[in-house]
Amino acid sequence: MKMSNELLTRAQCNALRGIAIIGIFLHNFSHWLNPIVKENEYTFTQHNVDVFNQVMTHPDSNLPLHLFSYFGHYGVPIFLFLSAFGLVKKYEQSAPERVSVVPFVKYHYLKLFKMMIVGFVAFTMVDAITPQSWHYDVVSVLSQLLMFNNVLPNPDHVIWPGPYWFFGLMLQLYLVYRLFLYKRHWGWTAGLMVVCLVIQLCLDPEGEPLNRYRYNFMGGMLPFGFGLLYARFGNKIMKTDGLGSWALFFSFLFSVLIIVLAGYCFWAWAFVPWAVCVASVYFIKWINSLQDRFSSWFFKGLEWFGSISAALFVCHPLTRKIFIPISRSGDIYTGLLLYIIASICLAWLFKELMKRIPNPKM
């Protein structure tokens, strides 16, 4: 494959999005199944770690589902990293003129809304005609449309479908970026990352305050800030240029080891989103450095998934609601296979529909 001197090429960014969305949409199916180990996403529960240890030392036929349930949600930090990386490239390195606050926020809100509304409308209709429908109220609907439901008490019981918490998180991070980090000294970004981490480590690992904290920008500041710094400083932050295939591969393996080991205690778990971003970049760089046909095919497959990632993100709650009863009734892999097929096909349709919605303008 032809290599580039860019930190991350457009193809590599798309492949990273592919990794992220595969993890997220398989996680959001797997962790709903009772026999499957649960993740530590918003809080840190030692019981989940113990159960994960048990399934790893005594693997069964559900091992792939255990892994996607426990680790798949880390696709979110990859998206945050890429979003921050893209903001720097677009607004700091490509556009010399300074963008005003209100047009910036309006533009990015409308971009998120364009993506969200298609899935939200479809999901509410599917949810209403399938068993165990959600009981919406005016506050939960309006807070989703305006993307402030993350800040409400008990976000677990306000946000539906659950994955749509991401829209409120992204809007907050866009605000934080434009108000406090845009074209400012790197110390502002590093300082905010440290402050958010220190506060998180002071909270009860299993408490509701930590749960609510990580639903908001503070919980995503580490990978988001890392993306900003990587875009600005490149190899001073993470060495990738000049590394051969074996060096990239072992860097990836070392990062994976950090991810696994850091998940065993609360304070180290807080750094896992950063390690996930590092591991993902090394993995994509490694795959992209190989010359064989399989690697080329695999990379292009990830690229394609990245190209439908937005549509797949908004549509997979619909297909999950429809097909997960099959897996819950005992046919776990049948339900999963139907979910995968339907989600990919529906994502392609959603992508075509989104193209017909006018893009916002700055």
C-alpha positions as CSV (number, residue, x, y, z in Angstrom):
1,M,0.0,0.0,0.0
2,K,1.1,3.6,-0.7
3,M,2.1,5.3,2.5
4,S,1.5,9.0,3.3
5,N,3.4,11.6,5.4
6,E,0.1,12.8,6.8
7,L,-0.6,12.0,10.5
8,L,-3.8,10.3,9.4
9,T,-5.0,10.1,5.8
10,R,-8.7,10.3,5.0
11,A,-8.7,6.6,4.3
12,Q,-7.1,5.9,7.7
13,C,-9.7,8.1,9.5
14,N,-12.5,6.2,7.7
15,A,-10.9,2.9,8.8
16,L,-10.8,4.1,12.4
17,R,-14.4,5.1,12.2
18,G,-15.1,1.5,10.9
19,I,-13.4,0.0,13.9
20,A,-15.4,2.4,16.2
21,I,-18.8,1.6,14.7
22,I,-18.2,-2.1,14.6
23,G,-17.4,-2.1,18.3
24,I,-20.4,0.1,19.2
25,F,-23.1,-1.6,17.3
26,L,-22.0,-5.1,18.3
27,H,-21.6,-3.9,21.9
28,N,-25.1,-2.4,22.0
29,F,-26.5,-5.8,21.0
30,S,-24.3,-8.1,23.1
31,H,-24.6,-6.3,26.5
32,W,-28.4,-6.6,26.4
33,L,-28.2,-10.4,26.7
34,N,-28.3,-11.8,30.3
35,P,-25.7,-14.5,30.0
36,I,-23.1,-12.0,28.6
37,V,-20.6,-10.1,30.8
38,K,-21.5,-6.4,31.3
39,E,-19.1,-3.5,30.7
40,N,-17.7,-0.8,32.8
41,E,-18.6,2.2,30.7
42,Y,-20.1,5.0,33.0
43,T,-19.1,3.4,36.3
44,F,-16.5,1.0,37.5
45,T,-18.0,-2.2,39.0
46,Q,-15.6,-4.8,40.4
47,H,-18.2,-7.5,39.9
48,N,-18.1,-6.9,36.1
49,V,-14.3,-7.3,36.2
50,D,-14.6,-10.6,38.1
51,V,-17.1,-12.0,35.7
52,F,-14.9,-11.0,32.8
53,N,-12.0,-12.9,34.4
54,Q,-14.2,-15.9,34.8
55,V,-15.3,-16.0,31.2
56,M,-11.8,-15.5,29.9
57,T,-10.4,-18.3,32.1
58,H,-13.3,-20.6,31.2
59,P,-14.3,-19.5,27.7
60,D,-17.6,-20.7,26.2
61,S,-19.3,-20.4,22.8
62,N,-20.3,-16.8,23.7
63,L,-16.8,-15.5,24.0
64,P,-17.0,-13.1,21.0
65,L,-20.2,-11.6,22.6
66,H,-18.4,-11.3,25.9
67,L,-15.6,-9.4,24.3
68,F,-17.8,-7.1,22.3
69,S,-20.0,-6.4,25.4
70,Y,-17.0,-5.7,27.6
71,F,-14.8,-3.7,25.2
72,G,-17.1,-2.5,22.3
73,H,-18.2,0.7,23.9
74,Y,-14.7,2.0,23.6
75,G,-15.6,2.8,20.0
76,V,-17.0,6.1,21.5
77,P,-13.5,7.4,22.5
78,I,-12.3,6.7,19.0
79,F,-15.1,8.9,17.5
80,L,-14.2,11.6,20.0
81,F,-10.5,11.4,19.1
82,L,-11.4,11.7,15.4
83,S,-13.8,14.5,15.9
84,A,-11.2,16.6,17.7
85,F,-8.5,15.7,15.1
86,G,-10.9,16.9,12.4
87,L,-11.7,20.1,14.2
88,V,-8.0,21.1,14.3
89,K,-7.5,20.2,10.7
90,K,-10.5,22.2,9.5
91,Y,-10.6,25.2,11.8
92,E,-7.0,25.7,12.9
93,Q,-4.8,24.4,10.0
94,S,-6.9,24.9,6.9
95,A,-9.0,28.0,7.7
96,P,-6.9,31.0,8.7
97,E,-9.9,33.2,9.4
98,R,-11.4,33.0,12.9
99,V,-14.9,31.4,13.1
100,S,-17.4,33.1,15.4
101,V,-19.1,31.2,18.3
102,V,-22.7,31.3,17.2
103,P,-22.2,30.2,13.6
104,F,-19.9,27.5,14.7
105,V,-22.3,26.1,17.3
106,K,-25.3,26.4,15.0
107,Y,-23.5,24.6,12.2
108,H,-22.4,21.7,14.3
109,Y,-25.8,21.4,16.0
110,L,-27.5,21.2,12.7
111,K,-25.0,18.6,11.4
112,L,-25.8,16.4,14.5
113,F,-29.5,17.1,14.1
114,K,-29.5,16.1,10.5
115,M,-28.0,12.7,11.5
116,M,-30.1,12.2,14.6
117,I,-33.6,13.1,13.4
118,V,-33.7,10.4,10.7
119,G,-33.0,7.7,13.2
120,F,-35.0,9.1,16.1
121,V,-38.2,9.4,14.1
122,A,-37.8,5.9,12.7
123,F,-37.0,4.5,16.1
124,T,-39.9,6.1,17.9
125,M,-42.3,4.5,15.4
126,V,-40.6,1.0,15.7
127,D,-40.5,1.3,19.5
128,A,-44.2,2.2,19.7
129,I,-45.3,-1.0,17.8
130,T,-42.9,-3.5,19.4
131,P,-43.2,-5.0,22.9
132,Q,-41.9,-3.0,25.9
133,S,-42.2,0.4,24.3
134,W,-40.6,3.3,26.1
135,H,-42.9,5.8,27.8
136,Y,-41.8,9.2,26.4
137,D,-42.7,12.5,27.9
138,V,-42.4,16.0,26.7
139,V,-39.1,16.7,28.5
140,S,-37.4,13.5,27.2
141,V,-38.4,14.2,23.6
142,L,-37.5,17.9,23.6
143,S,-34.2,17.3,25.5
144,Q,-33.2,14.7,22.9
145,L,-34.1,17.1,20.0
146,L,-32.2,19.9,21.6
147,M,-29.4,17.5,22.8
148,F,-29.3,18.5,26.5
149,N,-30.7,15.3,27.9
150,N,-27.2,14.3,29.2
151,V,-27.3,17.0,31.9
152,L,-30.7,15.9,33.3
153,P,-30.8,13.7,36.5
154,N,-30.7,10.0,36.0
155,P,-29.7,10.0,32.3
156,D,-30.1,6.2,32.1
157,H,-33.9,6.8,32.5
158,V,-34.1,9.8,30.2
159,I,-32.2,9.0,27.1
160,W,-33.9,6.5,24.7
161,P,-32.6,5.0,22.6
162,G,-29.5,4.7,24.8
163,P,-26.8,5.3,22.2
164,Y,-28.2,8.7,21.4
165,W,-26.5,10.1,24.5
166,F,-23.6,10.6,22.1
167,F,-25.3,13.6,20.4
168,G,-25.5,15.6,23.6
169,L,-22.0,14.6,24.4
170,M,-20.7,15.9,21.0
171,L,-22.6,19.1,21.2
172,Q,-21.1,19.8,24.6
173,L,-17.6,19.1,23.3
174,Y,-18.1,21.4,20.3
175,L,-19.1,24.1,22.8
176,V,-16.1,23.5,25.0
177,Y,-13.7,23.4,22.0
178,R,-14.9,26.7,20.5
179,L,-15.2,28.6,23.9
180,F,-12.1,27.4,25.6
181,L,-9.7,25.4,23.4
182,Y,-10.0,26.9,19.8
183,K,-6.6,28.2,18.7
184,R,-5.4,28.4,22.3
185,H,-2.2,27.3,23.9
186,W,-1.9,23.6,24.4
187,G,-1.9,24.1,28.2
188,W,-5.6,24.9,28.1
189,T,-6.4,21.5,26.6
190,A,-3.9,19.6,28.8
191,G,-5.2,21.4,31.9
192,L,-8.8,20.6,31.2
193,M,-7.9,17.0,30.6
194,V,-6.2,16.8,34.0
195,V,-9.0,18.6,35.9
196,C,-11.6,16.3,34.4
197,L,-9.6,13.2,35.3
198,V,-8.8,14.3,38.8
199,I,-12.5,15.0,39.6
200,Q,-13.5,11.7,38.1
201,L,-11.0,9.8,40.3
202,C,-12.5,11.5,43.4
203,L,-16.0,10.1,42.8
204,D,-17.4,6.8,44.0
205,P,-16.6,4.1,41.4
206,E,-20.1,2.7,41.4
207,G,-22.0,5.8,42.3
208,E,-24.6,7.8,40.4
209,P,-22.5,11.0,40.4
210,L,-19.8,9.2,38.4
211,N,-22.4,7.8,36.1
212,R,-23.9,11.2,35.4
213,Y,-20.4,12.7,35.2
214,R,-19.3,10.4,32.4
215,Y,-22.5,11.0,30.4
216,N,-21.2,14.5,29.9
217,F,-18.2,16.2,28.3
218,M,-16.0,15.6,31.4
219,G,-16.0,11.9,30.8
220,G,-15.0,12.3,27.2
221,M,-12.4,15.0,27.7
222,L,-9.4,12.6,27.7
223,P,-9.8,11.1,24.2
224,F,-11.1,14.4,22.8
225,G,-8.2,16.4,24.2
226,F,-5.8,13.7,23.0
227,G,-7.2,14.1,19.5
228,L,-6.6,17.9,19.6
229,L,-3.1,17.5,20.8
230,Y,-2.2,14.8,18.3
231,A,-3.5,16.9,15.4
232,R,-1.4,19.9,16.6
233,F,1.8,18.1,17.6
234,G,1.7,14.8,15.8
235,N,4.7,12.6,16.4
236,K,5.7,14.6,19.5
237,I,2.5,13.2,21.1
238,M,2.6,9.6,19.6
239,K,5.4,8.3,17.4
240,T,4.1,6.7,14.2
241,D,6.2,8.1,11.3
242,G,9.2,6.1,10.4
243,L,8.1,3.0,12.2
244,G,8.2,-0.3,10.3
245,S,5.5,-2.9,10.3
246,W,6.9,-4.8,13.2
247,A,7.3,-1.7,15.3
248,L,3.8,-0.6,14.6
249,F,2.5,-4.1,15.4
250,F,4.3,-4.4,18.8
251,S,3.2,-0.9,19.7
252,F,-0.4,-2.0,19.0
253,L,0.1,-5.1,21.1
254,F,1.6,-3.1,24.0
255,S,-1.3,-0.7,23.9
256,V,-3.8,-3.6,24.0
257,L,-2.0,-5.0,27.0
258,I,-2.4,-1.6,28.7
259,I,-6.1,-1.6,27.9
260,V,-6.7,-5.0,29.4
261,L,-4.6,-4.5,32.5
262,A,-5.8,-1.0,33.2
263,G,-9.3,-2.2,33.4
264,Y,-8.6,-4.1,36.6
265,C,-8.5,-1.1,38.9
266,F,-10.5,2.2,39.1
267,W,-7.8,4.7,38.8
268,A,-6.1,3.0,35.8
269,W,-9.5,2.4,34.1
270,A,-9.9,6.2,33.7
271,F,-7.0,6.1,31.2
272,V,-8.3,3.3,29.1
273,P,-10.0,5.6,26.5
274,W,-6.7,7.1,25.8
275,A,-5.0,3.7,25.4
276,V,-7.8,2.6,23.1
277,C,-7.2,5.6,20.8
278,V,-3.4,4.9,20.7
279,A,-4.0,1.2,20.0
280,S,-6.5,1.9,17.2
281,V,-4.1,4.4,15.5
282,Y,-1.2,1.9,15.7
283,F,-3.4,-0.9,14.4
284,I,-4.6,1.1,11.4
285,K,-1.1,2.3,10.6
286,W,0.1,-1.3,10.9
287,I,-2.5,-2.7,8.6
288,N,-1.9,0.1,6.1
289,S,1.8,-0.7,6.1
290,L,1.4,-4.3,5.0
291,Q,1.6,-5.2,1.3
292,D,-0.4,-8.5,1.1
293,R,-3.8,-8.8,-0.5
294,F,-5.7,-9.8,2.6
295,S,-4.5,-6.7,4.5
296,S,-5.6,-4.5,1.6
297,W,-9.0,-6.2,1.6
298,F,-9.4,-5.9,5.3
299,F,-8.4,-2.2,5.3
300,K,-10.9,-1.4,2.6
301,G,-13.6,-3.3,4.5
302,L,-13.0,-1.1,7.5
303,E,-13.0,2.0,5.3
304,W,-16.4,1.0,3.9
305,F,-17.8,0.5,7.4
306,G,-16.4,3.9,8.3
307,S,-18.2,5.4,5.3
308,I,-21.6,4.2,6.7
309,S,-20.7,4.7,10.3
310,A,-23.1,7.7,10.9
311,A,-26.0,5.9,9.3
312,L,-25.2,2.7,11.1
313,F,-25.0,4.5,14.4
314,V,-28.5,6.0,14.1
315,C,-30.2,3.0,12.8
316,H,-28.9,0.1,14.8
317,P,-31.2,0.7,17.8
318,L,-34.1,0.0,15.5
319,T,-32.8,-3.3,14.3
320,R,-31.7,-4.3,17.9
321,K,-35.3,-3.7,19.2
322,I,-36.6,-6.0,16.5
323,F,-34.1,-8.9,16.5
324,I,-32.9,-9.1,20.1
325,P,-35.9,-11.2,21.2
326,I,-34.6,-14.0,19.0
327,S,-31.3,-14.0,20.9
328,R,-33.0,-13.7,24.2
329,S,-35.1,-16.7,23.5
330,G,-32.0,-18.9,23.1
331,D,-31.0,-18.5,19.4
332,I,-28.2,-16.1,20.3
333,Y,-26.2,-16.2,17.1
334,T,-29.3,-16.4,14.9
335,G,-30.6,-13.1,16.3
336,L,-27.1,-11.6,16.1
337,L,-26.6,-12.5,12.4
338,L,-30.0,-11.1,11.5
339,Y,-29.2,-8.0,13.4
340,I,-25.9,-7.5,11.6
341,I,-27.4,-8.1,8.1
342,A,-30.4,-5.8,8.8
343,S,-28.4,-3.1,10.4
344,I,-25.9,-2.9,7.5
345,C,-28.7,-2.9,4.8
346,L,-30.7,-0.3,6.7
347,A,-27.6,1.9,7.2
348,W,-27.1,1.9,3.5
349,L,-30.7,3.1,3.0
350,F,-30.3,5.7,5.8
351,K,-27.1,7.0,4.2
352,E,-28.9,7.6,0.9
353,L,-31.8,9.3,2.8
354,M,-29.4,11.6,4.7
355,K,-27.8,12.7,1.4
356,R,-31.2,14.2,0.4
357,I,-31.3,16.4,3.5
358,P,-29.7,19.8,2.8
359,N,-26.3,20.3,4.5
360,P,-26.1,23.2,7.0
361,K,-23.9,26.1,6.1
362,M,-21.6,28.1,8.3
